[in-house]
Structures are given as C-alpha cells and as structure tokens.
Amino acid sequence: MPNRPRRDVPETTTEAEARVIDAAIAAILDVGYYRASSNEIARRAGVSWGVIQHYYGNREKLMLAVLQHGQRQLARIVESATIDSPTLEGRLEQLLDILAEHYGAPEYLAQLQILLDLGEAPNTSDEVRAMVKETSASTIDDVVRLTRAALGPAYSAEMTSTIFLTLRGFAISELLARVNAHDALPVTTTAERGRRKLLARALAPYFAALLPARRASGASQS
C-alpha cells in the first residue's frame, strides 16, 4: 500500500481542511479516483459531508483543492532547491533528484488521476477547467530557473519543456515501478538513485556538445 501523504499544508489552511485533503489523497490511493466518493472522503476525514461542502462546495472543487495543495508542495520544493554541482552531469542529477521528490512521491498518483479526469472530463465546469490549467502552469518559472541552473551555458529556452518532460517522465516511471508489485525493476532507493545517475551521465554529453555551437553563435552576434 502506498505511503500516506506528507502533512504539508499552508498556514492558512484549517486543521479540518488539512484532514479532508489528506483523506481525499488517501482514499484515491487506496480505492481509486472514482471510488473515492464524497462520503468515503468525509468518513476518512472524520467530518460530515456538510463540512466539506462548507469548505469546497462540491467534490469537483475538493479535487481541485487537492491539485492546488500538490502544486504548493512542488513550489516549496523548487523554491528551496539548490543546483550547485560544478559538473553538468552533477547538476542534471540534482535536477532529477528535485523532480523525483515531487513526481516520484506516492501522492502524485492521486494528483495525476485528478488531472486526467478534471482536465478531460466533458462535465468539468469551465471555471474548474481554467483553474486546473492555471495550477498546472503555475510552476513554469521555477522549472525554468532550475533548468537554467542545471544546464548552465548549454541552456536554451526551447529545451526547457523537452528536458522537463523527459526528467518528469523518468520520475513518474520510477514511481510506477515502486507501486507495481509485478514490475521487474529493482525499486530500492539505491537502485533508483543509480538509475538517475546513469540518466544524467547519458544526457550530459549531449548538452555539452551544444556548447561550441552556442558560443560560436554568441560570438557572431556580438
């Protein structure tokens, strides 16, 4: 069974709201998104559905609140992160470790199920759909900062989304291997760190090879 969500909520969130958010994540991880009913979440949180309605209005808004909670967690991870290795390979490994802290955490599976439903379901309200999009895009500045720090002189704006999707996908794949009892990959912390190190080692020469062209381009424009 996946680990329970970390207790990490903003100071303005009440204790009852924190319990509801935790209960929603736990229910989704235990029984799946569609079976995590309003009553099931209320039962796990130890509150009535009326209390949840008071805070969120309906289940759709509650699921949105879970997404926003996850985004705040990611923002805190990214804002406090440091990428300072003297080597390109080391910086890429640090970036992988930072992304894995969020996208490799069990509760991200709950957030992913919510994203897939609220982002695509035809009955999602326009208001919530717009807020899901806003929530998903809200960390891009921090992602750009981290990617720029990791790539150094090899950084380019057009590479940001590609490197982010690649490294995020790697972190999610590690998470899926960890929660899938039938997966053949070793799922120890040592094995995961080893795979991230190998990926950083594989990517570093590609970005290093971009440097001469980048420097030549810069010189021609000066």
N, C-alpha and C positions, 0 to 999 in steps of 0.2 A: 504494500500500500504506500502511496506517495507520502512524503513528509508533509506535515501541516504547514500552512502559510506562516511566514515570519510576521511578528507583531511590529508593523512599521506603518504608522498612520500619522497624518498631520495633527498638530496640536489642537486645531480647531474641530477635529472630529470627536464626537462624544463617545463615551465608553460603549453605549448601546449600538451606535453606528459601527464602531470597530468590531463588535461581536457579530453584527449582521454581515459585514464584509467578509470576515473570516469564515463565517458559517456558509456563505454563498460559495466561496472558493473551495472549502472542504467538501461541500455537497457535490459540486461539479466534478471534483477529482474522484470522489467515491462512487457516484452513481451516474455521472454523465450530465451534460448540459440540459437535455430535455427532461430528464427525470428529477433534476434539482428544482422541484416545484416551489412555489411561494410558501406553501405550508411546511415543506421539508426544511427550507432555509430558516423559517421562523422557529420551528421546533429545535433545530440545532443551536440557534442563537439564544434560545430561552426567552423569546419575546412573542407577542401576538402579531398576527399579520397586520393588524391595525397600526401597530408601532412602526412597522416597515413602511406602510403606506404614508404615515405621517412624515417620514424622512424622505422617501423616494417617489411616492405616488403610485407606481406600479412596478411589475417585475422588470420590464424593459429598462426603466430608469435605474433600477437597482443594478442590473447587469452593466449599464453604462458607468455607474459609480465604481464597480469592481475594475473596469478598464482604467478609469481615471486614477484609481488607487495604484494600479500597476505602473502607470506612467509616472506617477510621483516617485515611486520606488526607483524606477530606472533613472529619473532625473537626479535623484540624490546620489546614486551610484556613479553616474557620469560626472556630476559636478565635483565630487570629491576624488575622482580618479586622477592618477598621475602617470604619464608616459614619459620616462626619462632614461631609458636604456641608451647607451652610446652606440649601439648597433641597430641597423634596420631590422634584422631578424629578431632581436630582443624586443624592439618596440612593437612589432607585429604580434609577438607572443603576448605582450602586455595587453594589447588591444583585444586579442582573443579572450584573455582571462577576464577582462572587464565585461565584455559582452556575454560571456558564459555565466557570469554572476547573476544576470537577469534572465537571459533567454534559456539558460540551462537549469533554471530553478523549477521545481515541480509546479508551483502555482502559475507559471507561464502557460502551462497546458490549459488551465481554466480560462485564462485571458484569451488564448488562441481560439478556443471553442466559442467564446462570446464574439470575438471579432468576425469569425466565419459566419455566425448567424446574424448579428446585427448589421454587418456590412453588406450582406447579400439577400437577406430575407425580404420578400416583397411587402410584408406587412410592417416593416420597421418604419416608424414615423420619420418624416423629413427632418424634424428637429434632432432626433437622436442620431440619424444617419450623418448629419452635418457635424455633430459633436464627436462621433466616432472618428470621422475623418480628421477633425481638428486634434483630437487626442493622439492619433497615430502620427501626425506630422509635427507634434509639439517639441520633440526632442531632436529635430534635424540639426539645429545649431550646435548642440552639444556633440552630436555624432560627427559633424564636420570638424569641430575643434579637435576631437580625439583622432580622427583620421589624418588630419593635417599634422598633428604631433607625431603620429606613428610613421608616416611616410616621409616627413621632412622635405628635402629638396625634390623628392620624386612625386610629391603631391600634385594632383590636378583636380579641379572641381568636377570634371566629368567622370573621374574614377571613384568619387565618394560613394555613390549609390551602388556601384558594382562591388567594391570591396566590402561595404556594409552588408549587402545581401549575401555575399559569399561567407563572411565570418558569422553572421547571424544564423544562416542556414546550418553551418557546422555546429554551432552551439545547440541548436534545436535537435539536430540529428543525434548528438551525444545524449541529450535529454531523453529522446525517444528510445534509444538503446537502453538507457538506465531503467525505464519503467516497463519495458517489454521483456517479459521473462523468457521469451523464445528467441531473443536476439543473440547472435553468435559472438558479438563483440564483447571483449572484457570491459567491465564497467567500473573498475576501481578508480579512485582518484588519481593514482599514479598512472594508470593506463590513459586516462583522459588527458592529463597534463602532457603525457608523452605524445599523444596524437596532435595536440595543439602545437607543441614544439616542432613536430615534423611539418605541419602545415605552414608554420611561419618560416621554416627553413626552405620549403619549396617555393613560397611566394617571394621571398627576399631577393633572389637573383633577378626575377622579372622586373621588379621595381628599380633595382639597382641599374639594370640595363637601360632604363629610361633616362638616367641622369645625364649622359653625354649629349643626347638629343635636346634635353631640356635646357642644358647650359648653353648649347650652341644656339638654340632659339632665342634665349635671353640675350646673348651677346649680339646677335644680328639685329635685335630690336633696339639696342642701346646706341 
